[in-house]
Structure formats: structure tokens, C-alpha cells
Amino acid sequence: MAKPIALECRGITKTFGRVVANKNCDLEVYHGEILAILGENGSGKTTLMNMVAGIYFPDEGRIFINGEEVTIASPKDAFAYKIGMIHQHFKLVDLFSATENIILGLEEQKKYNLKVAEEKVDEICHKYGFEIDPRKKIYNMSVSEKQTVEIIKVLYRGADILILDEPTAVLTPQETQKLFAVLRRMRDDGKCIIIITHKLHEVLSLSGRVTVLRKGEYIGTVNTAETTESQLTEMMVGKKITLNIDRAEPQNVTDRLEVQHISSVDALGNTVLDDISFTARSGEILGIAGIAGSGQREMLEAIAGLHHLTGGDIYYHNPKTGQIDDLRNKTPIQIRDLGVRLSFVPEDRLGMGLVGNMDIVDNMMLRSYRKGRGMFLHRREPKDLAEHIIHDLQVVTPGASTPVRHLSGGNVQKVLVGREIAASPTVLMAAYPVRGLDVNASYTIYNLLNQQKERGTAVIFVGEDLDVLLELCDRIMVINGGRIAGIVDGRTARKDEIGLLMTKSQEKEDALHGEN
Amino acid sequence: MAKTEKTLAPLVHIVKRDPGSVTWKYRLLVRAIAVLAALLLSGILITLLTKKNPLAVYGSMVSGVFGSPRRIWNMLQGVAMLLCVSLAVTPAFKMKFWNIGAEGQVLISGLACVATMMFLGSALPTGLLILVMVAVSILAGTIWAVLPAIFKAYWNTNETLFTLMMNYVATQLVDYFLKVFVKDGSGVLTPMPQFGLPVIGNQAYLLNVLIVAVVTVLAYIYLKYSKQGYEISVVGESENTARYIGINVKKVIIRTMLLSGAICGLAGLLLVGGTNHTISTTTAGGRGFTAIMVSWLGKFDPLYMVLTSFLLVFLDQGAQQVSTDFRISSSISDIVIGIILLFIIGCEFFLQYRVVTRKNRKENV
């Protein structure tokens, strides 16, 4: 191929303290090409790209742009070399419009002229097929629109090399397809596009070549057309693994948690949960799908006694006594005192489920420290439990007295899930339990959820990866704007069907209900 | 490829240390170097500014603290009082409740104590009088502390401003009391040692020191081994986690501030009933604010706080001696104290981060 080389990295190394984030990494990208950088979480993909974007400075190694060696010491340098990075977490000012955000920080000699800028934004949109209103405020935008603003921001600055960090993590399948179409158009326009991801199917459908990193090391680069999913997995994980989740047929299914017509509002009076009803059954995994922020968190917190409901009921069918208790607006302590063995793995691990500055033993006590007589703590049992979990779940830690914030994401999650499962729950709720975890740790968590299902727990699993939801769950409930958009069978549902339920607007849904 | 090394690293950059890699020996070394460097720099400044021999100045500092049994007792009393107030603010700080009102809490309990001595001193038998003094002092301190706590718990008011303003109220109340009840109009209340706390072992300060020692141990056990202490840590680290495990955050805030105020009340009692036997608007002596530093420097650990309050008292008392011995302005001593504290606090940076220079970097490569 005669395409000119746009960006080349040679022998890049970067360490943080004792952690080697990148070790001797090579990379080359051509103009008019989409390169995927594939690797598990923590494999150093983002760090490597952050060095190209001027956020970090490499300890060793050289970077070439269009064949010339360069020093990129700041994001400003990166812009000068026409490199633009779209980060996973958007950096936008909520109160500003799209255009205001796009021109923010530009040092132009000319007078500030919003009109001209808006026209230029329109022009870029037109050229690549973005759909965005330049005058729309950020706080009115969906995640996908915000991402569009970020992409236009770097194009506006004239970027030729675009780096996108996990761009599809927050998108629905439909939005992902739209984004990919835009990226292909940019590629055909001669831009060089680097996309950081850990999703194999995206790599295969979008990229021309794939560079694989593992534990900070450069493993190799292959042409997408000549590779397979299993080869890429092997490169990524380092060994052959079969990525199948065993989905057993549900046994002894009985109703455990009956949620009826629950509704709630936030502090500003906006509806958060709108008439949600479903039943979680023992021996079954109920998946919850939906765009982030559709009410998943509030729903789980309402069940756990942490979110106030304005209406509806939550009935718990106690398997021991046969009694039915209403948990609505009870405190976590009242719920526990009713004999409800409810475990909850919240989305915010270190901000809610665990205390980052406390060691593993003290974190084990969070749920149980009240146990035992007297005013003093009993650390014996929590210590045994900590040792037990470290051993059984293979938590990588210097010891049980290490503060959990020093552990990696996967190990933090094992500690949290381990503790919640140790209470032998009858209901287990897990919100995004594999977010940020590598393949091995993710499958450990899926296995734990499956084990819970087999021992008769009613499992509620809030997930973001639809492929996983479809492989793991017996039923999938789709939630959209605080409402239930549908409950589908996990064995027969299709991905695009769920994607549609996730995004379809409420009006259409109302119309549908009308027809029925 | 490129002939010359064009890629230049930044001149220096800062790298976070791995927390596990810092040994206690290294910690000790860094801190010792910091103190030495501070003494060296202060020495140069002293020589330049006052033409005095810095070694003699430091000698006078040490002798000001350890020079005679009386000075040692003064130091012990100073440490005990400062530590007592620091122990009071520590549970609140661990909970991330920024109580900067210890000054007022101490003062108001001192006022309650002195009023009891004045009006009930001759009416009650000694034993009963002491009981009443203890009760009213602690009650006054808790009231002053719990008001901001209640407002914080129920209406999420800013506790820093609230506790700060309570200080002024306390000062003004003491001022008012002295204006109204000191009959000669001088505003100075004659000490009433006859109604004070008992003196044990013929040492005026021994009782204070013993009581604070006991409180220190109790505070250490409370914070580290009790269920309530654990709840304080959880609420301080993350209110969301506290809610998640069913801790009643309002209750913990109020309970902890009751405790904090009670210990301030104890400090007021010891200062007025056990030491001064009178009150003025400066009875608390800024300890309510110095305590904040003691608590932070001691990383909220009562045992470390013994050391940090000693450090601050040592510097303060030593500096006063220097001013007297050399007849130099106390500002010089303040400068020296400032430099030493700056170095001691500043050296923490080198325990958490490593500075890598461009030259260094190549050697590593």
C-alpha cells in the first residue's frame, strides 16, 4: 500500500511508581486508515494514546509524525501536530452550547465571532454526516450527542489524527452504527483514526488493522481481514480461552421479589421511576438493560431501601416463613431485621460498596460490624472472611490489611462481590459488576452470579454489554426513561430488538400501547 | 533514523511513590533531614537578622522547655491542654465535620465553670461543688458543639462557618460576664483557687496531665476499636457507603459532636477549674485553632497527636524563652517556628512523591 505513514511510535515505555503501564510499545498508523488498539482493561491502551496526545510524557521511546521525530510535551503540542483525542469521559461545559464548547480555549487572533464558528461547525457536520444543532446546550444533550461535540471539537482544530478512547462504551447498538459510518467517511477523507477498544466485534467490523497490547506490552499487529475472533482473544489474554457463559436452565423457580408500580421523583421533582412492575424469581437471572441513567440505579436503590418511593410496593416472599413483607420505604436495617437476605453490589464500588481507605478486613465488616455484643468491634470473623475471599476468588493483594483503594479494579470488585455473596443472599442485585474488569475477572464474576442462581438466589443483573446480557440472563427487562420498555426472553431475544427498546421514544411507546 | 536525540524530556517531573515502597527508616530519615534543614535555615536567618549565635539560640530554646522542673511542668501542662482540645476535634475531623469552634466550646465551658465557682462556691460542700462544675462545664461545651451539628444534620448548613461564629458568641459572652460581674469594673476576675479542682501530689498540673493521659488512651480505643468509632470513619470516608450499610448519618453526626463538645468542656473545666481559677476572653489561648494543626499533623491518631502537640508546645515555649534571653522581638521566634513547621509538613511531599530530573532519567534508562 502506498498510503503515507501518519503516526509512528517506537519503543515507548511509561511507568507509574512500580507499575509498568507501557513497555517498549511500537505502533504505526497510515493516513486513510482505521487502526484498532485492542487490549483488556489495564493493558495500557489509554496510557499509550495519552502520550501521543500530550497528556503524559513517555519515559523512553520516540514518536514520529509524518516521518519526522517530534516531542509532544503537552496537549497543545499535540494539536500543533494535528492530533486530537476524544476521551472516554467528556470534557464539556454543561451550560455552554455545542459551538461555544467547540471553540473554547482556541487562541485565535480574530475577534470572537460565534456566527462564523457556527457556520464552520455546520460545514463539518455536513461533510461527515454528523447530526447536531450547533446552538444546543450540552445539558440538553444525550451521551451520543455529547460525543459528537467532542469529535467535532478536534476536527474544528484541524486534527488529521483522531484518537477515540472506548467510544462505544456509552452508546446503544444503533448509535454505534451511526458513529461507525461517520468514522468510515472520515477515513475515506484521508484521516487517520485510532480507536481504543476491548470489544472484538467492533474491531472486526470497523478497523483495517489491529494492534494488540497485553499488560502494557506490545503483542503484535494484524490485518483485520486475516484474523479471527479467537486469534485476537488469544493475543489479548495470552492463552486460549473459551468465552462461553454456561446458562443453566432455571430450577425451582418461585417468585421472590415482586415490584409493583413503583414511582419516584428526584430532588427537582423530575420523574425518575415511572410505574415499574416486575418480579424477580429465585433460581433465575433477571437482566436489566437500558441506556445509562434510565433509572437503573434508583430502582436498585429503592429495593435496597436507599431511594424514596412516591408510589408502589415491593413485596418480598420470604422462603423460610412463607410470609410476604412490603419493603417499600423501609431502611436497610429494617429490611435486614425482617429477615430479608438482600445483597447489593452497587455501581459505585469505592464510593458506596466499599471504603477505599479501609483495609479488606474493615471492609468485610461494613455489613456485619453491628453483630456481637458490647460497644467494641469483633474483627475475628471479618478477618477470616477476608482471608477466605482472598484465597477463593484469587484476589491479588499484599494482604488482608491492604487498603482496598490500592487494589486494581478487578480485585476491588472481587472483594465487594465476595462479601455480598458471603451473606448467602436470597436476592442478589449487581449493578454493572464487570465494568472496568478484564476478561478473566469478568468471567469470574459471571460464574459467581451463575452459582448464586443455581443455589436458588434471585439474581438481578444490570449490565451494559448486550452480548453478555443475552448470554447470561434468563429474562431481560429493558428500561427506558424510568419506564419498562419491555421484558424479553434472554434465550430468544435479538440484540437489535433490545437496542430499539432502549432508545425508542416514549411517545411512540404510548402510541403502541394505544394500539394494543 | 534520526541522528540527534531531539526528544527532550521536561526538566523535572514528579512521580508518585508506591505507598508500600516507603520504609519507616526512610520516613525517619526524610523527617530528620527536614528538621535539620529547618534548623540550618533558621540559624542562617537568625545570624543575619540578629547577629546572635544560632547554637546559643537553640540552646536557650531547649532550656526554656527543659531547663528547670518548673519549665518541664509548664511544658507538660501546655501539652496536656493542647492535646485535650485536639482530642476533642479529632472525632469530628475523622467524620469530615470541620469543627473550628473548639475555641468557643472551651471558652463557654470555662465560663460555665467559673460562674459555678462564683455563685455556688460558698453555698455547696466541696465534693458536690466539683460534681456540679464538671457537669455544667461539659454540658456547656456539648451545647456549643451540638447546635451546629443539628443544623448540619437536618438542614445541611455549613459547619465551618457555624462553629466559627459560635466562637465570637462565646467570646462576647465572657466579655459581658466580666463587665457585669466584676464589681470593680476592671474586667479582671480575681482567681478563686479555694473553689478549684483538688491538687494532687503537690503539683498544680499533675491532675490535668493524668486526666488528659487517660482521655488520650480512651480516645485511641474509641476511634480504633469501638463500633461507634468505626461508624465515624465510614461516615467520614463516604456518606453514601454509610447510607448503603444502614448507618443513620444524622445520628452519627450529632452523637460525635456531643462527644467532641464534651471533651472541649473537659478542657474548659481543667483550664478554669483546675488551672486559672478565673476566666478571660483569652483563656482558651488559641488552642481551639492550634488543635486543628495537631490533629492533622498527627493524622487523627491520638497517640501521634501526643508527639505533635509536644512539638508545637516545645516550639512555642522555647521561642518565648529565646525572646527573653536575647531580648529579640518575638517575631523572630515566630519566623523560626514558621520555618520549622513548613519543613516538617513539606517533607510529607517527599514521602509521597519522587522528583525525577532529566539527567536522572537517562541514568535510569
Chai-1 contact restraints between the chains, C-beta under 6 A:
chainA,res_idxA,chainB,res_idxB,connection_type,confidence,min_distance_angstrom,max_distance_angstrom,comment,restraint_id
A,G17,B,K16,contact,1.0,0.0,6.0,A-B,restraint_1
A,G17,B,R17,contact,1.0,0.0,6.0,A-B,restraint_2
A,G17,B,D18,contact,1.0,0.0,6.0,A-B,restraint_3
A,R18,B,D18,contact,1.0,0.0,6.0,A-B,restraint_4
A,E60,B,V365,contact,1.0,0.0,6.0,A-B,restraint_5
A,R62,B,T7,contact,1.0,0.0,6.0,A-B,restraint_6
A,E69,B,A2,contact,1.0,0.0,6.0,A-B,restraint_7
A,E69,B,K6,contact,1.0,0.0,6.0,A-B,restraint_8
A,T71,B,T7,contact,1.0,0.0,6.0,A-B,restraint_9
A,T71,B,L8,contact,1.0,0.0,6.0,A-B,restraint_10
A,L306,B,R243,contact,1.0,0.0,6.0,A-B,restraint_11
A,P332,B,G246,contact,1.0,0.0,6.0,A-B,restraint_12
A,I333,B,G246,contact,1.0,0.0,6.0,A-B,restraint_13
A,G351,B,S238,contact,1.0,0.0,6.0,A-B,restraint_14
A,G351,B,N240,contact,1.0,0.0,6.0,A-B,restraint_15
A,M352,B,N240,contact,1.0,0.0,6.0,A-B,restraint_16
A,M352,B,T241,contact,1.0,0.0,6.0,A-B,restraint_17
A,M352,B,Y244,contact,1.0,0.0,6.0,A-B,restraint_18
A,V355,B,E237,contact,1.0,0.0,6.0,A-B,restraint_19
A,V355,B,T241,contact,1.0,0.0,6.0,A-B,restraint_20
A,N357,B,E237,contact,1.0,0.0,6.0,A-B,restraint_21
A,L366,B,I245,contact,1.0,0.0,6.0,A-B,restraint_22
A,R367,B,I245,contact,1.0,0.0,6.0,A-B,restraint_23
A,Y369,B,K227,contact,1.0,0.0,6.0,A-B,restraint_24
A,Y369,B,Y230,contact,1.0,0.0,6.0,A-B,restraint_25
A,M375,B,S226,contact,1.0,0.0,6.0,A-B,restraint_26
A,M375,B,K227,contact,1.0,0.0,6.0,A-B,restraint_27
A,F376,B,Y225,contact,1.0,0.0,6.0,A-B,restraint_28
A,F376,B,S226,contact,1.0,0.0,6.0,A-B,restraint_29
A,L377,B,Y225,contact,1.0,0.0,6.0,A-B,restraint_30
A,L377,B,K227,contact,1.0,0.0,6.0,A-B,restraint_31
A,L377,B,Y230,contact,1.0,0.0,6.0,A-B,restraint_32
